[in-house]
Amino acid sequence: MQINDIRDEKSRLRAKYRQLRNSLSEYEREKRDELITARLTGLEQYKSAQQIFCYASTGSEVGTHRLIAQAIEDSKAVAVPKCRADCRLDFYYINSIGDLSPGAYGIAEPREGLEKADDLSGLCIVPGMLFDLGGFRLGYGKGYYDRFLPHFDGVKVGLCFEEFLLDSLPRYSTDCRVDMIITDKNVYNNE
């Protein structure tokens, strides 16, 4: 597949599945978020991780606020990303959801003055519109996580609703994969 064809197919898939995800009721998303959080927090990879790197969900994404609160309650160091002007991510430790405020693209980011996470190990929860069975993801098109993940020395986990897990996705050579995917129905290991 040519680069332009890959780009066009990714755009088509984003539009189609964004509409599908947005069509889910808030009640349905919350119930499915609970199942995903319970599956994740029940895993040995979560239990043994001393720190969790986690996106702050927005809109109809798989919700992470419950997961962040649980990880803090479980005495784990929790780091949330902040977007930089050069399309890279820096993660900062938070003590509560209250440490987040609107940032780039309207996404909640750590407020100023928090400690930057330099130890890039533990468990990283990776956002995505779609994932495939090989562990590849279709993000939102800016490449932030594809720049970050090669530097992360830990377990990379994608979260999605079951119908957002496809057999395969179009991808560039720079696209990064996750080690496992957790849906509301299953856990898929790619390690």
N, C-alpha and C positions, 0 to 999 in steps of 0.2 A: 504494500500500500504506500502510495506517495505521501509526502509530508502534508501537502494541501488536502489530500483525501482524508488523512488521519484527523487533521484539524476540523474539517467539515463534519466528519462522523462524530467526533467528540462534541462539537457544538449541537448537533442534532440530538444526541443522547442526553446532553445536559437539559435541553429545552423539554424534551419528552418526559424525562424522569423528575424534573423540577415540578412540572405540572402535576404529575402523579403524586409526588410527595406532598405538595401543597393541598391536594384534594383530600388527604386523610384528615379526619376530624381531630380536634385537639384531644378529645377523650381517647381516641384510638392511639394516637401518638404517645400520650402519657402512659397508657397501659403497656405498650410495646417498649417504651423507654425503661419502665420498671423491670421488665423481663430481661432486657439487655444488661442493665446495671446489676441485677441479681446474678446473671450468668458470669459476668466479668468478675465481680467481687468474690465469687465462689471458686475461682481458678487459683491454682497454686502460684502461677506467675504473678497474680495480683497480691496474694497473701505474702509472698516472699519479697516483693518489691519495696524498697525503702523510700523510693520517690516515684511520683506519677507525673508525667508531662501530659497535659490534657487541654484540648481546645475548649473554649467557652462557646457553647452552642447558641445558635441564633435561628430565628424563623422556624422552619419545619425540619431542621436537622435533627438527628438523633440527639436527644437531650443529654447534657452532661452535668448540669448543675447538681442533680441528686448524687451523681458519681463523685463530683468534686467534694461535696459536703461529706459524703461517706468516707472518702480517703482522708480528709482532714480529721474526722472523728476517729479513724483508725490509726492516727498518729503518723501518717505518711507525709513526707514533704511533697507539696503539690505546686507544680510550676505551670503557668499559663503563658501562651505566646503573646508577643507584641510585634506587630508588623513594622519593619524598617522601610525607609524610602528606597533602598536598593533591592526590594522584593525578597528580603531575608527575614527570618524570625529570630528573636531573642526571647528566651523564657525567663520569667521572674516568679519567685516563690510568693504564694499568697497564704494568708491565714484564714480567710473566709471569702465568701462570694462578695462581701462588702468591699473587698480590696480591688474590685473590678469597676471600670467605668467605660463609657462608649469611646471607641477608638476608630482605627481605620475601617472603612466600609461599614461603620455602625456596629462593629463587633466589639463585645466587651473585652477589654484588655486590662492588664495590671496597671494600677495607678502609679504615678511617679514615686520614686524613693524606695522601692522594694528591692530586695537582693536579687541579683541576676544569677541564674542557674548556670554554673560553669561545668559541673559534673554531669555530662550528658549520658547518664545511664539510668536504668530502672525500666519503667514501663511507659511507652508513649502511645497515647490514644490519638489516632489520626482521623481527621474528618474526610469525608468523601461523598460525592453524589452517588457513585456506584463503585462496587468492587467486583472483581472476578475471582473464580476459583483458584487461580494461580497467585492470588494475593495482590494483584495490581489494582490501582484505583483510578477513578476519574474524579479529579478534584474540581475546582472552580475556575481553572484556567490561568492562574497567575504563577504557578510553580513554586510557591513558598515551601511546601513540605518536600518537594523533590530536591530542593536545595538543602534543606535541613536534615532529612533522614540519613544521608550517607555519613553524617557526623555523629549520629546517635548510636551509642553502644549499649543497646538493650533490646527488649522485646517491643516490637511495633505491632499495634493492634488497631484494626479498622472496625468501626461500628456502622451497621446499616440494618434496615429492615430486610427481611428475607427476600422479598421480591426485587430488591435493589442489588442482589448478588447474581451476576450473570456468568455464563460459562467462560466468556472471554471478552476483553475490551480492546479497542484500538489503542496503541501506545507508541510513544517515542522511545528511543534508546535511553533517554535520561529519566524516564518514569521509574519511580521506586516502588518496591512491593512491601507489603506488610507480612509479618510472621503468622498472624492469625486474624480471623474475622469473626466477630460475634454478632449474631442476629437475634431476633426475638424467638427464633426456633432452634438454632444450632450454634456450635462452636466449630470453626473450620481451621485446622492447623496447616500452615505452609512452611513450618520450620524444617 
